[in-house]
Protein backbone atom coordinates (compact mmCIF):
# COMPACT_ATOMS: atom_id res chain seq x y z
CA UNK A 1 0.00 0.00 0.00
CA UNK A 2 1.37 3.41 -0.97
CA UNK A 3 2.22 5.92 1.76
CA UNK A 4 4.99 7.25 3.94
CA UNK A 5 7.79 4.92 5.01
CA UNK A 6 8.32 3.45 8.50
CA UNK A 7 10.66 6.29 9.55
CA UNK A 8 8.98 8.88 7.32
CA UNK A 9 12.40 10.24 6.48
CA UNK A 10 15.18 9.86 3.93
CA UNK A 11 16.65 6.81 5.70
CA UNK A 12 13.64 4.82 4.43
CA UNK A 13 15.56 4.68 1.14
CA UNK A 14 17.71 1.54 1.56
CA UNK A 15 21.41 2.30 1.82
CA UNK A 16 21.00 5.96 2.82
CA UNK A 17 22.31 7.09 6.21
CA UNK A 18 22.24 10.48 7.91
CA UNK A 19 24.43 11.99 10.62
CA UNK A 20 24.24 15.40 12.27
CA UNK A 21 26.35 17.46 14.64
CA UNK A 22 25.72 20.83 16.29
CA UNK A 23 27.64 23.49 18.20
CA UNK A 24 25.15 24.96 20.66
CA UNK A 25 27.36 27.91 21.62
CA UNK A 26 27.84 28.93 17.99
CA UNK A 27 24.20 28.05 17.19
CA UNK A 28 25.05 26.16 14.05
CA UNK A 29 25.29 22.63 12.73
CA UNK A 30 26.08 20.18 9.94
CA UNK A 31 24.21 17.25 8.39
CA UNK A 32 25.79 14.55 6.23
CA UNK A 33 23.77 12.29 3.91
CA UNK A 34 25.86 9.24 3.03
CA UNK A 35 24.95 6.32 0.75
CA UNK A 36 26.53 3.02 1.73
CA UNK A 37 28.01 2.85 -1.78
CA UNK A 38 28.71 5.70 -4.22
CA UNK A 39 25.41 6.84 -5.71
CA UNK A 40 24.52 8.65 -8.93
CA UNK A 41 24.35 12.33 -8.04
CA UNK A 42 22.92 15.51 -9.54
CA UNK A 43 21.97 18.95 -8.33
CA UNK A 44 19.86 21.98 -9.09
CA UNK A 45 20.63 25.52 -7.91
CA UNK A 46 17.74 28.01 -8.01
CA UNK A 47 18.50 30.67 -5.41
CA UNK A 48 20.16 33.99 -6.18
CA UNK A 49 22.80 33.69 -3.43
CA UNK A 50 24.03 30.09 -3.33
CA UNK A 51 27.10 28.74 -1.55
CA UNK A 52 28.21 25.35 -2.87
CA UNK A 53 31.10 22.94 -3.32
CA UNK A 54 31.76 20.53 -6.21
CA UNK A 55 28.62 21.40 -8.13
CA UNK A 56 30.59 21.65 -11.40
CA UNK A 57 31.15 17.90 -11.34
CA UNK A 58 27.39 17.34 -11.24
CA UNK A 59 27.18 18.17 -14.94
CA UNK A 60 26.38 14.89 -16.75
CA UNK A 61 29.26 15.52 -19.16
CA UNK A 62 31.95 15.36 -16.46
CA UNK A 63 34.11 12.39 -15.48
CA UNK A 64 32.63 11.61 -12.06
CA UNK A 65 28.94 10.72 -11.84
CA UNK A 66 28.66 9.40 -8.27
CA UNK A 67 28.96 10.92 -4.82
CA UNK A 68 30.22 9.42 -1.56
CA UNK A 69 28.27 11.89 0.57
CA UNK A 70 26.35 15.16 0.50
CA UNK A 71 26.98 17.80 3.16
CA UNK A 72 24.52 20.47 4.30
CA UNK A 73 25.86 23.08 6.71
CA UNK A 74 25.26 26.35 8.44
CA UNK A 75 27.97 28.98 8.59
CA UNK A 76 27.72 30.62 5.19
CA UNK A 77 31.04 30.29 3.33
CA UNK A 78 32.78 29.03 6.47
CA UNK A 79 30.42 26.06 6.46
CA UNK A 80 31.84 24.67 3.22
CA UNK A 81 34.75 23.39 5.33
CA UNK A 82 32.36 20.81 6.77
CA UNK A 83 32.81 18.85 3.54
CA UNK A 84 36.55 18.66 4.31
CA UNK A 85 35.73 16.86 7.55
CA UNK A 86 33.36 14.44 5.83
CA UNK A 87 35.91 13.81 3.07
CA UNK A 88 38.59 13.05 5.68
CA UNK A 89 36.37 10.41 7.28
CA UNK A 90 35.54 8.84 3.91
CA UNK A 91 39.15 8.87 2.74
CA UNK A 92 40.32 7.20 5.93
CA UNK A 93 37.80 4.42 5.17
CA UNK A 94 39.18 4.01 1.66
CA UNK A 95 36.17 5.54 -0.06
CA UNK A 96 36.46 7.85 -3.01
CA UNK A 97 37.19 8.08 -6.71
CA UNK A 98 40.31 6.44 -8.18
CA UNK A 99 41.47 6.59 -11.77
CA UNK A 100 43.76 3.66 -10.98
CA UNK A 101 44.91 1.74 -7.92
CA UNK A 102 48.37 2.92 -6.86
CA UNK A 103 50.15 2.18 -3.62
CA UNK A 104 50.35 5.19 -1.34
CA UNK A 105 47.84 7.23 -3.34
CA UNK A 106 44.61 7.85 -1.39
CA UNK A 107 41.20 7.98 -3.07
CA UNK A 108 39.42 11.28 -3.67
CA UNK A 109 36.06 11.32 -1.85
CA UNK A 110 33.34 13.07 -3.84
CA UNK A 111 31.43 15.29 -1.42
CA UNK A 112 29.21 18.01 -2.91
CA UNK A 113 27.99 20.51 -0.32
CA UNK A 114 25.71 23.50 0.18
CA UNK A 115 25.51 26.03 2.99
CA UNK A 116 22.95 28.32 4.57
CA UNK A 117 23.45 31.65 6.32
CA UNK A 118 23.11 31.55 10.12
CA UNK A 119 25.89 33.98 11.07
CA UNK A 120 23.51 36.62 12.47
CA UNK A 121 21.46 34.35 14.75
CA UNK A 122 23.08 35.46 18.03
CA UNK A 123 25.50 32.59 18.55
CA UNK A 124 29.15 33.07 19.44
CA UNK A 125 30.91 33.49 16.11
CA UNK A 126 34.20 34.74 17.57
CA UNK A 127 36.11 31.73 16.27
CA UNK A 128 39.10 33.66 14.89
CA UNK A 129 41.11 31.39 12.61
CA UNK A 130 39.42 28.19 13.77
CA UNK A 131 35.79 27.97 12.59
CA UNK A 132 34.07 24.81 13.87
CA UNK A 133 32.84 23.42 10.56
CA UNK A 134 35.56 20.92 9.69
CA UNK A 135 35.17 19.46 13.17
CA UNK A 136 31.39 19.36 12.81
CA UNK A 137 31.75 17.67 9.43
CA UNK A 138 33.94 15.00 11.03
CA UNK A 139 31.44 14.47 13.84
CA UNK A 140 28.44 14.33 11.52
CA UNK A 141 30.12 11.87 9.14
CA UNK A 142 31.08 9.59 12.02
CA UNK A 143 27.48 9.77 13.33
CA UNK A 144 25.90 8.56 10.06
CA UNK A 145 23.38 5.76 10.59
CA UNK A 146 20.09 4.51 9.19
CA UNK A 147 18.28 5.40 12.43
CA UNK A 148 15.36 7.86 12.23
CA UNK A 149 16.53 11.40 11.48
CA UNK A 150 16.47 13.90 14.34
CA UNK A 151 14.33 16.78 13.08
CA UNK A 152 13.58 20.38 14.06
CA UNK A 153 16.44 22.24 15.77
CA UNK A 154 19.05 19.77 14.58
CA UNK A 155 22.01 19.44 12.26
CA UNK A 156 22.31 22.00 9.48
CA UNK A 157 18.99 23.53 10.57
CA UNK A 158 20.01 24.11 14.19
CA UNK A 159 20.50 27.87 13.83
CA UNK A 160 18.13 28.46 10.92
CA UNK A 161 15.07 30.69 10.58
CA UNK A 162 12.06 30.32 8.29
CA UNK A 163 10.66 33.73 7.54
CA UNK A 164 9.82 35.24 10.91
CA UNK A 165 9.99 31.96 12.90
CA UNK A 166 12.45 29.22 13.75
CA UNK A 167 13.61 27.03 10.89
CA UNK A 168 15.16 23.63 11.17
CA UNK A 169 15.89 20.24 9.66
CA UNK A 170 13.02 18.18 8.24
CA UNK A 171 12.60 14.94 6.36
CA UNK A 172 9.83 12.87 4.76
CA UNK A 173 9.43 9.77 2.61
CA UNK A 174 6.99 7.98 0.33
CA UNK A 175 6.74 4.39 -0.87
CA UNK A 176 4.80 3.60 -4.03
CA UNK A 177 2.65 0.54 -4.66
CA UNK A 178 5.24 -0.77 -7.10
CA UNK A 179 8.17 -0.48 -4.70
CA UNK A 180 9.84 2.86 -5.43
CA UNK A 181 11.01 4.67 -2.30
CA UNK A 182 11.60 8.42 -2.33
CA UNK A 183 12.96 10.44 0.59
CA UNK A 184 13.79 14.10 1.14
CA UNK A 185 15.82 15.91 3.79
CA UNK A 186 15.79 19.71 3.93
CA UNK A 187 17.44 22.40 6.06
CA UNK A 188 15.01 25.33 6.07
CA UNK A 189 16.39 28.86 6.42
CA UNK A 190 14.01 30.62 4.06
CA UNK A 191 13.35 34.29 3.47
CA UNK A 192 9.75 33.44 2.58
CA UNK A 193 7.03 32.24 4.92
CA UNK A 194 6.05 28.59 5.26
CA UNK A 195 2.53 29.49 6.48
CA UNK A 196 -0.53 31.04 4.87
CA UNK A 197 -1.07 34.66 5.92
CA UNK A 198 -3.54 35.15 8.72
CA UNK A 199 -3.29 31.58 10.02
CA UNK A 200 -0.95 28.91 11.32
CA UNK A 201 -1.66 26.69 8.32
CA UNK A 202 1.35 25.53 6.33
CA UNK A 203 1.41 26.17 2.61
CA UNK A 204 2.35 22.47 2.40
CA UNK A 205 -0.86 21.37 4.16
CA UNK A 206 -2.44 19.83 1.03
CA UNK A 207 0.46 17.36 0.86
CA UNK A 208 0.45 16.28 4.52
CA UNK A 209 0.20 12.55 5.22
CA UNK A 210 -1.50 11.82 8.51
CA UNK A 211 -0.59 14.28 11.26
CA UNK A 212 3.09 14.64 10.39
CA UNK A 213 3.05 18.41 10.88
CA UNK A 214 -0.04 19.08 12.95
CA UNK A 215 -2.93 17.54 11.10
CA UNK A 216 -6.15 19.13 9.79
CA UNK A 217 -6.88 21.18 12.92
CA UNK A 218 -3.57 23.05 12.96
CA UNK A 219 -3.54 23.40 9.18
CA UNK A 220 -7.05 24.78 8.78
CA UNK A 221 -6.49 27.85 6.60
CA UNK A 222 -8.13 31.13 7.58
CA UNK A 223 -6.38 33.38 5.09
CA UNK A 224 -5.15 33.41 1.52
CA UNK A 225 -3.50 35.40 -1.18
CA UNK A 226 0.11 36.51 -1.29
CA UNK A 227 2.30 35.27 1.56
CA UNK A 228 3.27 37.68 4.32
CA UNK A 229 6.91 38.70 4.23
CA UNK A 230 8.99 38.68 7.41
CA UNK A 231 8.75 41.92 9.43
CA UNK A 232 12.40 42.73 8.74
CA UNK A 233 11.97 42.58 4.96
CA UNK A 234 14.15 45.61 4.21
CA UNK A 235 17.01 44.31 6.35
CA UNK A 236 16.80 40.83 4.86
CA UNK A 237 16.66 42.13 1.31
CA UNK A 238 19.82 44.15 1.87
CA UNK A 239 21.82 41.18 3.19
CA UNK A 240 23.29 38.99 0.44
CA UNK A 241 23.22 35.23 1.13
CA UNK A 242 21.07 35.84 4.20
CA UNK A 243 18.70 32.95 3.52
CA UNK A 244 18.69 29.52 1.96
CA UNK A 245 16.78 26.26 1.83
CA UNK A 246 19.07 23.35 0.99
CA UNK A 247 18.29 19.67 0.75
CA UNK A 248 18.75 16.19 -0.63
CA UNK A 249 16.30 13.83 -2.29
CA UNK A 250 17.10 10.14 -2.61
CA UNK A 251 15.41 7.37 -4.55
CA UNK A 252 15.99 3.62 -4.85
CA UNK A 253 15.89 3.86 -8.63
CA UNK A 254 18.48 3.23 -11.31
CA UNK A 255 18.86 6.64 -12.97
CA UNK A 256 21.37 8.12 -15.36
CA UNK A 257 23.08 11.37 -14.31
CA UNK A 258 20.75 13.25 -16.68
CA UNK A 259 17.68 11.59 -15.16
CA UNK A 260 18.94 12.37 -11.67
CA UNK A 261 19.32 15.99 -12.73
CA UNK A 262 15.70 16.02 -13.89
CA UNK A 263 14.68 14.55 -10.52
CA UNK A 264 16.48 17.39 -8.71
CA UNK A 265 14.85 20.00 -10.95
CA UNK A 266 11.39 18.60 -10.30
CA UNK A 267 12.09 18.29 -6.56
CA UNK A 268 12.78 22.04 -6.43
CA UNK A 269 9.05 22.53 -7.05
CA UNK A 270 8.56 21.38 -3.46
CA UNK A 271 10.11 24.63 -2.28
CA UNK A 272 7.56 26.64 -4.26
CA UNK A 273 4.75 24.51 -2.81
CA UNK A 274 5.89 25.07 0.77
CA UNK A 275 7.56 28.51 0.88
CA UNK A 276 6.39 31.85 -0.50
CA UNK A 277 8.30 33.56 -1.96
CA UNK A 278 11.05 31.11 -2.91
CA UNK A 279 14.18 31.20 -5.11
CA UNK A 280 14.68 34.92 -4.50
CA UNK A 281 17.89 36.96 -4.76
CA UNK A 282 18.71 36.48 -1.06
CA UNK A 283 17.99 32.73 -1.08
CA UNK A 284 20.65 30.16 -1.97
CA UNK A 285 18.22 27.33 -2.69
CA UNK A 286 19.90 24.07 -3.71
CA UNK A 287 18.57 20.51 -4.05
CA UNK A 288 20.81 17.48 -4.61
CA UNK A 289 19.52 14.13 -5.88
CA UNK A 290 20.96 10.69 -5.12
CA UNK A 291 19.91 7.54 -6.99
CA UNK A 292 21.00 4.27 -5.41
CA UNK A 293 20.25 2.14 -8.48
CA UNK A 294 18.37 -0.62 -6.68
CA UNK A 295 15.27 -0.64 -8.94
CA UNK A 296 14.94 -0.02 -12.67
CA UNK A 297 13.03 3.17 -13.46
CA UNK A 298 12.09 2.00 -16.93
CA UNK A 299 10.64 4.97 -18.82
CA UNK A 300 10.11 8.75 -18.81
CA UNK A 301 6.67 8.39 -17.25
CA UNK A 302 8.17 6.65 -14.22
CA UNK A 303 10.75 9.41 -13.86
CA UNK A 304 7.97 11.99 -14.07
CA UNK A 305 6.11 10.22 -11.29
CA UNK A 306 9.23 10.01 -9.12
CA UNK A 307 9.94 13.71 -9.65
CA UNK A 308 6.41 14.65 -8.61
CA UNK A 309 6.67 12.50 -5.48
CA UNK A 310 10.07 14.01 -4.69
CA UNK A 311 8.60 17.52 -4.85
CA UNK A 312 5.82 16.50 -2.47
CA UNK A 313 8.37 14.98 -0.09
CA UNK A 314 10.40 18.20 -0.15
CA UNK A 315 7.29 20.25 0.67
CA UNK A 316 6.38 17.90 3.53
CA UNK A 317 9.97 17.95 4.85
CA UNK A 318 9.95 21.76 4.92
CA UNK A 319 6.76 21.86 6.98
CA UNK A 320 8.04 19.12 9.29
CA UNK A 321 11.26 21.09 9.89
CA UNK A 322 9.40 24.16 11.09
CA UNK A 323 6.73 22.19 12.96
CA UNK A 324 9.33 20.19 14.91
CA UNK A 325 11.45 23.31 15.55
CA UNK A 326 8.44 25.01 17.15
CA UNK A 327 7.96 22.02 19.44
CA UNK A 328 11.59 22.00 20.63
Phi, psi and omega in degrees: 000133182291148177158185181293154182284175184299325175269341189052046174206180188295339179287355172291341174283116184305135179089359179255126176241157181226139173224143180228155174214147179227156169242105186292327179292320179281338184062059181206171179193177184221144174230134179244128173254120188230117172285150181290340172224153180309133185242148173306135186229148174208171179206160178219125182249120183242337184285160182277349181226060184281157170228114188220165175227139174059029176281339177298325182285354178280352175297131182301344181274355183274170186294315187266130181239005182231153179242148175269337178192161170237136180244131171244135186212152166280187172095005183053219186298332176299326185294341179297339178293344177300327178294331176297318179296315178297319179295323179297319178296314181296316180298320178296336178269003179082015181264142178146175184277137175228131171287324178202150177285122177221133181300133177083358180254113182286159175287167178249100179297138180260111188225080172298152184211157173217151184235159172238163184264113175229023185290336185255027185266008176096354178287169182278102182259017181276063185266359178057236181264015183227067175301154188276002196286325175298317177300315179296324176296319175300311183297317182294319180296321179288340181270359184300132176206173176262020174289161178306142183285131173288125186243171183088230181282082187208155173049223183297341180265008186301319183252020187273162174228145179242101187062237182263011180228176182295136171266196180171196179252130181224156180210156180202160180217167176208137177243128181274165178299332181261018167093006173281140180237125180238135176226152177226145174226129188223135170259117191257114178223051193279149168288318182286168180271145176266000184238151176292142180297140178082008180205174175265005183289135176284143172303331182279003185308321181297344183256001183295140175248116184070223181244041188291337171221048170116333179081180186301325183295310181292330185261017175290117185282137175238008179217184180190187178087204184289139182295144172295142173269156177303153182297337180260042186305314184297317179296314182296320182294333182276347186258107179296143179062025185280352183214160179184142167241121185234147183195178180225136168246143179229148181215146180273037183252155173271106182238150169283164175304321178294321177292322177296323176298318178296322176299316179295320178299313181294324180296331178301335179299336177297329177295317180292333178284335189246345184225133176224126351283164177230163175062032181277180183293336178260005174262148177245042192301126181220135172234128172260154176233135176240133177238118186279344175079018185280337186220132182295132180280321170094298189207168181300328179296321177296317178298321177299316179296316180296322178295320178295318178295320179299319178297319177297318179296321177298314179300316179295319179297322178297312180295321179296322180301312182287321179299314181289327177297322180291337180272350184293000000 
